Amino acid sequence: RYIGDWSSDVCSSDLGSEVDGRYVPLEIAIHDLPTNVERGSIVDIYAIAKNSAGSASLESTSLIASATTVIGVDRKGDLSGSVGVIVNIRNQNVLSLISQISEHRLLLVAHV
């Protein structure tokens, strides 16, 4: 089930109930999110640096968070080219993730 908006039932979910976790909303390009990712999916989050022309540089790719639980997916933005995703990030990784957003493209890789 896709979460159409970030309602209170998402916040009270037992998904990703890691003690030191934080729910972090992300805007992900539609082509950087596997189509089968939904609430409860486990993903790894990679940061791919953008060069000055706006394209990605694979040489400076880094793993930001691994085995992260997806708390919600809002696919209403599909037509705009982006998808809203809430993930449960370990507290010690939150600052690293947030600092990567402006200069990097975020790629979610689903566990199977």
Order of alpha helices (4+ residues) and beta strands (2+ residues): alpha-beta-beta-beta-beta-alpha-beta
